[in-house]
Amino acid sequence: MSIYESAVFTVSSSKLDNLPPASVPEIAFAGRSNAGKSTAINTLTRQGKLAFASKTPGRTQLINFFELATKDKVTHERHPVAYLVDLPGYGYAKTTSNIRSSWSDLVGGYISERSALLGVVLIMDARRPFMPSDEWVIEFMKNRPTAKMVWLINKEDQLRTVSERRDVIAAVKKRAETCVNPVSVQYFSGLKKTGVEELRATLDGWLGL
């Protein structure tokens, strides 16, 4: 069993000062509402209902922590290794200005200030990469130039042709070259389960596993 399959929900918070102690490395997942962030987390951990999307995208502004841990073979006690951190999505026009402001404060504050942050997995819809909220996350990351990033190009199976897929990945890789942070660009499909092992290998490298 991979370390990601050990994930259990730990805590949710709508405020930065209520987050758990920054005692182990944290890998954050960010993405526009409906980009497939919850599916990516569930596919990575092989737990179909670990993370869930709000029925009203963009309304629930919570940071969710999922603990990864090893287990003692004798006592079965869990020993935390890292957190997967599910950042709130954003992007629907019907969200209010207050919600947009709270999203920016919460996500921007977490990325800019959280000492345990190791890196960010930014999930983008292959049909619509680099939406404004994606650019905001990339901008927030400039405050953490040594933190790593994966740009996960999700729903690539919904691109109709090989040439379309090639053009999208070429454009994203070109954009990655201008980024302050170290960036890995990867295709992903929760439906077809493609790119899962590549993502796990990348995160293993981040965690030194």
C-alpha positions in Angstrom: 0.0 0.0 0.0 1.3 3.4 -0.9 1.6 6.2 1.7 -1.2 8.0 -0.1 -3.7 5.3 0.6 -3.2 5.9 4.3 -4.9 9.3 4.0 -7.5 10.2 6.6 -9.4 13.4 7.1 -8.1 15.3 10.0 -9.5 18.8 10.2 -11.2 21.7 8.3 -10.7 25.3 8.9 -11.9 28.6 7.4 -9.3 30.6 9.3 -5.5 30.6 9.0 -5.1 30.9 12.8 -7.0 27.6 13.3 -4.8 25.4 11.2 -3.1 22.4 12.8 0.5 22.8 13.9 3.0 22.9 11.0 4.7 19.8 12.2 5.1 17.7 9.0 5.5 18.6 5.3 2.3 19.7 3.5 1.4 19.2 -0.1 -1.4 21.5 -1.2 -3.9 20.9 -3.9 -5.3 24.0 -5.6 -7.6 24.5 -8.6 -10.6 26.3 -10.0 -14.0 24.9 -9.0 -14.9 22.0 -11.3 -11.3 21.5 -12.5 -11.3 18.1 -10.9 -9.4 18.7 -7.7 -11.5 16.4 -5.5 -11.3 13.7 -8.1 -7.5 14.0 -8.3 -7.1 13.7 -4.5 -9.5 10.7 -4.4 -7.7 9.0 -7.3 -4.3 9.6 -5.8 -5.4 8.1 -2.5 -7.6 5.4 -4.0 -10.4 6.6 -1.8 -13.5 7.6 -3.8 -15.1 9.7 -1.1 -12.2 11.2 0.8 -12.4 14.7 -0.8 -15.7 16.0 -2.1 -16.9 18.9 -4.2 -19.5 21.2 -2.8 -22.9 21.1 -4.4 -22.5 24.8 -4.8 -19.0 25.3 -6.1 -17.1 28.2 -4.7 -19.4 28.6 -1.7 -17.5 26.5 0.9 -14.3 28.3 1.9 -12.5 25.7 3.9 -9.0 24.3 4.0 -9.2 20.5 4.5 -6.3 18.5 5.9 -5.7 14.8 5.2 -3.0 13.0 7.2 -0.6 10.6 5.6 0.9 8.2 8.1 2.8 5.0 8.6 1.4 2.5 11.1 3.3 0.6 13.8 3.0 -3.1 13.0 2.6 -4.0 16.7 0.6 -1.2 18.2 -1.1 0.0 15.0 -0.4 3.6 16.1 -0.2 6.1 13.3 2.9 8.1 12.8 2.2 11.2 10.7 4.4 11.7 7.6 2.7 14.5 5.8 -0.6 16.3 5.1 -2.4 16.5 1.8 -4.1 19.9 2.0 -7.2 20.6 -0.1 -7.5 24.3 -0.7 -10.9 25.8 -1.5 -11.8 26.1 -5.2 -12.9 29.3 -6.8 -14.1 30.5 -10.2 -17.8 30.5 -10.5 -19.3 33.9 -11.5 -22.2 33.6 -9.1 -19.9 33.8 -6.1 -20.1 37.2 -4.3 -17.3 39.7 -3.9 -17.1 38.9 -0.2 -16.5 35.2 -1.0 -13.9 36.1 -3.7 -12.1 38.3 -1.1 -12.2 35.6 1.6 -10.9 33.0 -1.0 -7.9 35.3 -1.8 -7.1 35.9 1.8 -7.4 32.3 2.8 -5.6 30.6 -0.1 -3.1 33.5 -0.6 -2.4 33.6 3.1 -1.8 29.9 3.3 0.5 29.7 0.3 2.5 32.8 1.3 2.8 32.1 5.0 2.5 28.4 5.8 6.0 27.3 6.9 5.3 23.6 6.3 4.2 24.0 2.7 6.4 21.8 0.5 4.7 22.3 -2.8 1.5 22.8 -4.6 -0.4 20.6 -7.1 -2.3 23.0 -9.3 -5.1 21.2 -11.2 -6.2 22.9 -14.4 -8.9 21.8 -16.9 -7.1 20.8 -20.1 -9.8 22.7 -22.1 -9.3 25.9 -20.1 -5.8 26.2 -18.6 -4.7 29.4 -16.9 -8.0 30.8 -15.8 -7.7 33.8 -13.6 -7.8 31.8 -10.3 -5.0 29.6 -11.7 -2.9 32.7 -12.4 -3.6 33.9 -8.8 -2.2 30.7 -7.3 0.9 31.0 -9.5 1.2 34.6 -8.4 0.9 33.6 -4.7 3.7 31.1 -5.2 6.1 33.9 -6.1 6.3 34.5 -2.4 7.6 30.9 -2.0 10.2 30.6 -4.8 11.8 27.4 -3.4 8.4 25.6 -3.1 7.7 23.1 -5.9 4.7 22.9 -8.2 3.0 20.3 -10.3 0.7 21.7 -13.0 -1.7 18.8 -13.4 -3.5 19.1 -16.7 -6.7 17.3 -15.9 -9.5 16.0 -18.1 -7.1 15.5 -21.0 -9.4 12.7 -22.3 -11.9 15.4 -23.2 -9.5 16.9 -25.8 -10.7 15.6 -29.1 -7.5 15.1 -31.1 -3.9 14.2 -30.6 -2.8 17.5 -32.1 -5.0 19.4 -29.6 -3.4 17.5 -26.7 0.0 18.2 -28.1 -0.7 21.9 -28.5 -2.1 22.3 -25.0 0.9 20.5 -23.3 3.4 22.6 -25.4 1.7 25.8 -24.4 1.6 24.9 -20.7 5.3 23.8 -20.7 6.3 27.1 -22.4 4.4 29.0 -19.7 6.1 26.9 -17.0 9.5 28.1 -18.2 8.6 31.6 -17.1 7.6 30.5 -13.6 9.7 31.4 -10.6 9.1 28.0 -9.0 10.3 24.6 -10.1 7.4 23.2 -12.2 6.6 19.8 -13.4 3.8 19.6 -16.1 1.8 16.3 -16.2 -1.3 15.0 -17.9 -3.9 13.4 -15.6 -7.3 11.8 -16.0 -9.2 10.6 -13.0 -11.7 8.9 -15.3 -9.0 6.8 -17.2 -6.6 6.7 -14.2 -3.8 8.0 -16.4 -1.0 10.0 -14.9 -1.6 8.7 -11.4 1.7 6.8 -11.0 3.6 9.8 -12.4 2.0 12.1 -9.8 2.8 9.6 -7.0 6.4 9.4 -8.1 6.7 13.2 -8.2 5.2 13.6 -4.7 7.4 10.7 -3.5 10.4 12.7 -4.6 9.2 15.8 -2.8 8.7 13.8 0.4 12.0 11.9 0.1 10.2 8.5 0.0 
